[in-house]
Amino acid sequence: MEEKAKNKLEELNHRYIELETLLVQKEVIQDPVRLARYAKEFNELKEKLALYFELKRIEEQMRELEVILKERHEPEFLKLVQEEYEKLKKRYKESEEQLIYFLNINERDSVDKDIIMEIRAGTGGLEASLFAADLYRMYTKYATSKGWKVEFISSHPTELGGFKEIIFGIKGEGAYNRLRFESGVHRVQRIPTTETQGRIHTSTATVAVLEEPDPIEINIDPKDLRIDVFRSSGHGGQSVNTTDSAVRITHLPTAIVVSCQDERSQLKNKNKAMRVLRARLLSLKRKEESDKVSSIRRAQIGAGERSEKIRTYNFPDRRVTDHRIGLTLHRLEEIMEGELDLIIDELLKHNIDKQYE
């Protein structure tokens, strides 16, 4: 674990000891509000610090085994020591990942919130829409590997199997925490299937990760909405429904427009469109709040704006580069198959270091 994170955890330990004293003081016990606040903070720190002290114990055991491995002993004994060392190393990594998860919990406690992801084709025409489909596949495979539930919401497919836009929800513990840094411009460099001369093209797709708010968290006045219904259409604009089941909702104060046409039921399309609208309004609210804060406090890894290029996927070199943290991995196939922890773990660690500078 990085030294900066360790220093921060030592600070948290001092606070933990302080809270132990506060929780037994008479004036705190007699004040239900303070007691509840201190108790909540105490329990949260206790869980984090338990993992931290477990890491310290494992580190000490590993150091002891490292000393033995450098000494002269029987080969069979050294083999057993090496096996034990590898087990401790695995335990250390698992505990460290769990601790990083807790340290990255958002102050708004949105770590366990469901999210809505929006992927849109950017520059590059049909190739950009195919790349949007590749990103959708990558994220859904990653979600499945984590045991999260993926819910399709809406899409605008293209004739070649790509997407001009696709919107989907992800439900599961830790989904927001691990995917929140995916917002931004994703760039692909490869030879498109439509390219006849073997030239490498550069295309982009934008990703937005939105917290899905509770209905009470974003209050929408029905008077602020214009709701239009129309017939769903397929490729090329041909009608695929004989009833007006598609729904378009316009939020008049912000001019945000959301449409949904994939369900046969008008009510289902309306409900899905309202979920996306609430998520976009919450995102707008968060942005307005963050704009009031200095850029140093606001951005750890990046603002997550859609205009910000965050990652490049270079197929000829089998290379993926995250530009925010200068990380380059020659493991493109694995990442496109959903093994995003190769990048996400590094993003989370980097975010902790930035917070503790």
HUTA-V48128 format. One record per residue. RES is the residue in one letter. SS is DSSP state (@ for helix, = for strand, . for the rest). PSI is psi in radians with two decimals (NA if undefined). BURIAL is 1 if it has 24 or more other C-alpha atoms within 12 Angstrom, else 0. Layout:
((RES	SS	PSI	BURIAL) (RES	SS	PSI	BURIAL))
//
This chain:
((M	.	2.49	0) (E	.	2.57	0) (E	@	-0.63	0) (K	@	-0.74	0) (A	@	-0.69	1) (K	@	-0.74	1) (N	@	-0.70	0) (K	@	-0.69	1) (L	@	-0.58	1) (E	@	-0.65	0) (E	@	-0.73	0) (L	@	-0.59	1) (N	@	-0.69	1) (H	@	-0.70	0) (R	@	-0.66	0) (Y	@	-0.79	1) (I	@	-0.68	0) (E	@	-0.73	0) (L	@	-0.62	1) (E	@	-0.70	0) (T	@	-0.77	0) (L	@	-0.67	1) (L	.	-0.26	1) (V	.	0.03	0) (Q	.	2.44	0) (K	@	-0.78	0) (E	@	-0.50	0) (V	@	-0.76	0) (I	@	-0.60	0) (Q	.	-0.04	0) (D	.	1.69	0) (P	@	-0.63	0) (V	@	-0.89	0) (R	@	-0.71	0) (L	@	-0.78	0) (A	@	-0.71	0) (R	@	-0.80	0) (Y	@	-0.66	1) (A	@	-0.71	1) (K	@	-0.81	0) (E	@	-0.70	1) (F	@	-0.81	1) (N	@	-0.66	0) (E	@	-0.75	1) (L	@	-0.65	1) (K	@	-0.73	1) (E	@	-0.75	1) (K	@	-0.80	1) (L	@	-0.51	1) (A	@	-0.73	1) (L	@	-0.67	1) (Y	@	-0.79	1) (F	@	-0.51	0) (E	@	-0.73	0) (L	@	-0.73	1) (K	@	-0.68	0) (R	@	-0.75	0) (I	@	-0.72	1) (E	@	-0.77	1) (E	@	-0.74	0) (Q	@	-0.68	0) (M	@	-0.69	1) (R	@	-0.71	0) (E	@	-0.73	0) (L	@	-0.61	1) (E	@	-0.65	0) (V	@	-0.76	0) (I	@	-0.71	0) (L	@	-0.39	0) (K	@	-0.19	0) (E	.	2.97	0) (R	.	2.05	0) (H	.	3.02	0) (E	.	2.47	0) (P	@	-0.73	0) (E	@	-0.67	0) (F	@	-0.77	0) (L	@	-0.58	0) (K	@	-0.75	0) (L	@	-0.70	0) (V	@	-0.72	1) (Q	@	-0.70	0) (E	@	-0.74	0) (E	@	-0.66	0) (Y	@	-0.73	1) (E	@	-0.63	0) (K	@	-0.76	0) (L	@	-0.67	1) (K	@	-0.70	1) (K	@	-0.76	0) (R	@	-0.69	0) (Y	@	-0.79	1) (K	@	-0.75	0) (E	@	-0.76	0) (S	@	-0.66	1) (E	@	-0.73	1) (E	@	-0.70	1) (Q	@	-0.68	1) (L	@	-0.71	1) (I	@	-0.68	1) (Y	@	-0.82	1) (F	@	-0.69	1) (L	@	-0.41	1) (N	.	0.09	1) (I	.	2.24	1) (N	.	2.55	0) (E	.	-0.47	0) (R	.	0.09	0) (D	.	0.64	0) (S	.	0.18	1) (V	.	-0.58	1) (D	.	0.25	1) (K	.	2.61	1) (D	.	2.74	1) (I	=	2.77	1) (I	=	2.24	1) (M	=	2.39	1) (E	=	2.20	1) (I	=	2.23	1) (R	=	2.44	1) (A	=	2.39	1) (G	.	-2.28	1) (T	.	2.50	1) (G	.	0.08	1) (G	@	-2.30	1) (L	@	-0.62	1) (E	@	-0.63	1) (A	@	-0.66	1) (S	@	-0.61	1) (L	@	-0.65	1) (F	@	-0.67	1) (A	@	-0.68	1) (A	@	-0.67	1) (D	@	-0.72	1) (L	@	-0.72	1) (Y	@	-0.78	1) (R	@	-0.74	1) (M	@	-0.81	1) (Y	@	-0.65	1) (T	@	-0.64	1) (K	@	-0.66	1) (Y	@	-0.78	1) (A	@	-0.73	1) (T	@	-0.70	0) (S	@	-0.43	0) (K	.	-0.08	0) (G	.	0.32	0) (W	.	2.77	1) (K	=	2.25	1) (V	=	2.27	1) (E	=	2.04	0) (F	=	2.36	1) (I	=	-0.95	1) (S	=	2.72	1) (S	=	2.79	1) (H	=	1.55	1) (P	=	2.82	1) (T	.	2.95	1) (E	.	-0.48	0) (L	.	0.10	0) (G	.	0.15	0) (G	.	-2.97	1) (F	=	2.26	1) (K	=	-0.62	1) (E	=	2.48	1) (I	=	2.34	1) (I	=	2.32	1) (F	=	2.72	1) (G	=	2.65	1) (I	=	2.21	1) (K	=	2.32	1) (G	.	2.65	1) (E	.	2.17	0) (G	.	-0.01	1) (A	@	-0.81	1) (Y	@	-0.78	1) (N	@	-0.70	1) (R	@	-0.35	1) (L	@	-0.04	1) (R	@	-0.37	1) (F	@	0.18	1) (E	@	-0.16	1) (S	.	2.33	1) (G	=	-2.95	1) (V	=	2.20	1) (H	=	2.25	1) (R	=	2.42	1) (V	=	2.44	1) (Q	=	1.97	1) (R	=	3.02	1) (I	.	1.99	0) (P	.	2.73	1) (T	.	-0.40	0) (T	.	-0.07	0) (E	.	2.16	0) (T	.	-0.30	0) (Q	.	0.16	0) (G	.	0.38	0) (R	.	2.51	0) (I	.	2.28	0) (H	=	2.70	1) (T	=	2.19	1) (S	=	2.90	1) (T	=	2.80	1) (A	=	2.57	1) (T	=	2.50	1) (V	=	2.37	1) (A	=	2.28	1) (V	=	2.01	1) (L	=	2.34	1) (E	=	2.40	1) (E	.	1.92	1) (P	.	2.75	1) (D	.	2.63	0) (P	.	-0.59	0) (I	.	-0.30	0) (E	.	-0.58	0) (I	.	1.89	0) (N	.	2.07	0) (I	.	2.14	1) (D	.	2.13	0) (P	@	-0.49	0) (K	@	-0.32	0) (D	@	0.06	0) (L	=	2.46	0) (R	=	2.11	1) (I	=	2.10	1) (D	=	2.50	0) (V	=	2.57	1) (F	=	3.01	1) (R	.	2.39	1) (S	.	2.60	1) (S	=	2.69	1) (G	.	-2.69	0) (H	@	2.36	0) (G	@	0.02	0) (G	@	-0.01	0) (Q	.	2.57	0) (S	=	2.41	0) (V	.	-0.12	0) (N	.	2.63	0) (T	.	0.01	0) (T	.	2.78	0) (D	.	1.32	1) (S	.	-0.39	1) (A	=	2.56	1) (V	=	2.38	1) (R	=	2.16	1) (I	=	2.23	1) (T	=	2.16	1) (H	=	1.85	1) (L	.	-0.73	0) (P	.	-0.56	0) (T	.	-0.18	0) (A	.	0.32	0) (I	=	2.29	1) (V	=	2.28	1) (V	=	2.32	1) (S	=	2.63	1) (C	=	2.29	1) (Q	.	0.11	1) (D	.	-0.40	1) (E	.	2.65	1) (R	.	-0.33	0) (S	.	2.24	0) (Q	@	-0.68	1) (L	@	-0.75	0) (K	@	-0.73	0) (N	@	-0.69	1) (K	@	-0.77	1) (N	@	-0.72	1) (K	@	-0.72	1) (A	@	-0.66	1) (M	@	-0.64	1) (R	@	-0.77	1) (V	@	-0.70	1) (L	@	-0.79	1) (R	@	-0.73	1) (A	@	-0.71	1) (R	@	-0.65	1) (L	@	-0.65	1) (L	@	-0.71	1) (S	@	-0.73	1) (L	@	-0.70	0) (K	@	-0.77	0) (R	@	-0.71	0) (K	@	-0.73	0) (E	@	-0.65	0) (E	@	-0.77	0) (S	@	-0.50	0) (D	.	-0.33	0) (K	.	-0.17	0) (V	.	2.63	0) (S	.	2.69	0) (S	@	-0.52	0) (I	@	-0.75	0) (R	@	-0.48	0) (R	@	-0.73	0) (A	.	2.15	0) (Q	.	-1.13	1) (I	.	-0.47	1) (G	.	2.82	1) (A	.	-0.28	1) (G	.	0.36	1) (E	.	2.62	1) (R	.	-0.38	1) (S	.	-0.11	0) (E	.	2.05	1) (K	=	2.09	1) (I	=	-0.49	1) (R	=	2.56	1) (T	=	2.34	1) (Y	=	1.81	1) (N	=	1.85	1) (F	.	-0.73	1) (P	.	-0.65	0) (D	.	0.05	0) (R	.	0.71	0) (R	=	2.41	1) (V	=	2.23	1) (T	=	2.19	1) (D	=	1.95	1) (H	.	-0.36	0) (R	.	-0.58	1) (I	.	0.11	1) (G	.	0.55	0) (L	=	2.22	0) (T	=	2.24	0) (L	=	2.33	1) (H	.	1.02	0) (R	.	0.79	1) (L	@	-0.77	1) (E	@	-0.76	0) (E	@	-0.75	0) (I	@	-0.74	1) (M	@	-0.35	1) (E	.	0.14	0) (G	.	0.09	1) (E	.	1.09	1) (L	.	-0.25	1) (D	@	-0.42	1) (L	@	-0.56	1) (I	@	-0.78	1) (I	@	-0.69	1) (D	@	-0.70	1) (E	@	-0.64	1) (L	@	-0.74	1) (L	@	-0.73	1) (K	@	-0.74	1) (H	@	-0.69	1) (N	@	-0.68	1) (I	@	-0.80	1) (D	@	-0.72	1) (K	@	-0.67	0) (Q	@	-0.55	0) (Y	.	0.09	0) (E	.	NA	0))
//
